[in-house]
Amino acid sequence: MKNSFKDLTLKELVTKKDELKKKYRDLRFNMVIGHVDNPLQKRILRRELARVHTIIHEYDLGIKKE
């Protein structure tokens, strides 16, 4: 798998989500300014963020246990 988030705990997932949101926000800002080396990084970050959201939602539904 690309980045395995399945073995992380709920606390680690929440901190990872916050970190990915900040990186995504900074990347979007830099794209507007025009100083981005890899424009595909935006898509990669968005997908990683969706993966983390999905696993957090599984914890909320009770599918995954801590």
C-alpha positions as CSV (number, residue, x, y, z in Angstrom):
1,M,0.0,0.0,0.0
2,K,1.1,3.5,-0.6
3,N,1.0,4.8,3.0
4,S,-0.2,2.4,5.6
5,F,-2.5,4.3,8.0
6,K,-4.3,1.1,9.1
7,D,-1.9,0.3,12.0
8,L,-2.2,3.8,13.5
9,T,-4.2,4.5,16.6
10,L,-7.1,7.1,16.7
11,K,-4.9,9.8,18.3
12,E,-2.2,9.3,15.7
13,L,-4.7,9.5,12.9
14,V,-6.1,12.7,14.2
15,T,-2.7,14.3,14.4
16,K,-1.9,12.9,11.0
17,K,-5.1,14.5,9.6
18,D,-4.2,17.9,11.1
19,E,-0.7,17.6,9.6
20,L,-2.0,16.7,6.2
21,K,-4.6,19.5,6.2
22,K,-1.8,22.0,7.0
23,K,0.4,20.7,4.2
24,Y,-2.5,20.7,1.7
25,R,-3.4,24.3,2.7
26,D,0.2,25.5,2.3
27,L,0.5,23.7,-1.1
28,R,-2.7,25.3,-2.3
29,F,-1.4,28.7,-1.2
30,N,1.9,28.1,-3.0
31,M,0.1,27.0,-6.2
32,V,-1.7,30.4,-6.3
33,I,1.6,32.2,-5.9
34,G,3.2,29.9,-8.5
35,H,6.1,28.3,-6.5
36,V,5.4,24.6,-6.7
37,D,7.9,21.9,-7.8
38,N,5.4,19.0,-8.1
39,P,1.8,20.0,-8.9
40,L,0.7,16.4,-8.6
41,Q,1.4,16.6,-4.9
42,K,-1.9,18.3,-4.4
43,R,-3.8,15.2,-5.6
44,I,-1.6,12.9,-3.6
45,L,-2.2,14.9,-0.4
46,R,-6.0,15.0,-1.0
47,R,-6.1,11.3,-1.4
48,E,-4.1,10.6,1.7
49,L,-6.3,12.9,3.6
50,A,-9.4,11.0,2.3
51,R,-7.8,7.7,3.5
52,V,-7.2,9.1,7.0
53,H,-10.8,10.4,7.1
54,T,-12.1,7.0,6.1
55,I,-10.2,5.2,8.8
56,I,-11.3,7.8,11.5
57,H,-14.9,7.3,10.3
58,E,-14.5,3.5,10.8
59,Y,-13.4,4.1,14.4
60,D,-16.5,6.3,14.9
61,L,-18.8,3.7,13.5
62,G,-17.3,1.0,15.6
63,I,-15.9,-1.1,12.7
64,K,-12.4,-0.7,14.1
65,K,-11.5,-1.0,17.7
66,E,-8.6,0.7,19.5
